[in-house]
């Protein structure tokens, strides 16, 4: 349902919106909004947070908990190996020391 009210810009460019308009829009305190402006016109639109968006939006893939767990374990293993490789590289003996024979 479309509603319109008259209002005015207050001190410090504050715009007050009536309770009726807020209730109709579904916007609540703390809701993030996008404000679009063009000459003589403002448009305010609610921005859903990522969790709400994920819940409300159309699903296009199905993943089981087991698949998520498997992927998580693979990534943890991969990251662990990458960290180990980087650790090993940082503590390698410089190649210039290899050409010297040990003194006995």
Helices and strands as residue ranges (DSSP letters): G 11-13, H 19-25, E 32-38, E 41-47, H 50-56, H 65-90, G 95-97
